[in-house]
């Protein structure tokens, strides 16, 4: 019910849609996982416990059709960036952006989508929140975290990573090989008891 309710509210279509990757990135597909949007019920639970401000700029790696981006922009007025390697999903996000703007009358310039490999996205000095729904291998995740840290060396700012359905590889890397520390955990009611992956972990960069 919530999938239908929020898609209708935001005038977007984000359900389903696991597609093959585009040909230019075919040699990268082993490192990228199929698209699956974060359930709206999970987003409700996360943002009941985790604050996003209008001054934040949130990057969603493996954004698919843009569900998280539109949700954050609509409810929290945050600037959002979606990074997606799949050309079909990227085009769906662009189409959703037009439909969202027509329905909500909100400014479109606070929503951006980039069609590129996640590790090739150039971290903006304003980017300060990064979202990952286990979108790719640890090798790609390492490169992105390195890119984030290089950006912070140039422009010092508070950085947080939000991981949904976090892999053990991600957790081990962050806690043993970086300066990120665990800030909080949000478990999904009725789901976590059956599957301990049904949770969000929030990591903050410690200086």
Buried (B, 14 or more C-beta within 10 A) or exposed (E): EEBEEBBEBBBBBBEEBEBEBBEEBEEBBEBBBBBBBBBBBBBBBBBEEBEBEEEBBBBBBBBBBBBBBBBBBBBBBBBBBBBBBBBBBBBBBBBBBEBBBEBBEBEEEBBBBBBEBBBEBEBBEBBBBBBBBBBBBBEBBBBBBEBBBEBBEEEEEEBBBBBBBBBEBBBEBBEEEBEBEEBEEBBBEEBBEEEEBBBBBBBBBEE
